[in-house]
Amino acid sequence: MSKSDRTRERILNAAAEVLSRNGYAGTRLSDIAEVAELQAPAIYYYFPSREDVIEEVIRVGQRLTIDHVVTALDGLPATTSAIDRILAAVAAHLEIVLTRSKYASASIRNMSQLPADMRERQLELRRDYGTIWRELFEQGRAAGEFDPRLDPHAARMLVIGALNWVPEWWDPDRGTADLIIENAQQFVRFGLTARPLA
């Protein structure tokens, strides 16, 4: 990797950290430069604007999240039940956004804050990720593993919404990521499969 490539990577790493911590509105080039140990004007050599830096972080974060979840699913035996595939996806999603990637965390936490044109350019990756989850839930419904009174679409949106909210409230001082993942898996398993009282 060239010196220029290393510097660009430092800028993006710093931007992911600042964006994850401060949000879209609170992310300034001066903050990114400070974390990257650069002068703020130097960033313009690598990126035309603050928005371009942020958009690249969001794109990389989405790609990393998709790849991590797909890798987890691909590693499962062919005989894995639909609900266990969903639980593996739950764990992989939370792993990447909570402990493995500031890019993924920044992407999840800031998607709704982005300007409309930036969100629009991220739609293809968002659709790709949505397709993964839609297929998982369709498999669960088709296999008869869900409570038949559930609406699979509503259930899927509730699960994804809950997972995406975790980085907003999780405090590692009050519980490990592993504990959060275990709780999320139990919540999803019993929420999808338990039969409610008549």
SULUR-V582183 format. One record per helix or strand of 2 or more residues. SS is the DSSP state (@ for helix, = for strand). FROM is the first residue (numbers start at 1). LEN is the number of residues. Records with the same first field share a line. If there is no record, write none. Layout:
# SULUR-V582183
SS=FROM-LEN / FROM-LEN
This chain:
# SULUR-V582183
@=3-20 / 29-8 / 40-6 / 50-25 / 82-19 / 102-12 / 116-6 / 123-20 / 152-18 / 172-3 / 177-17
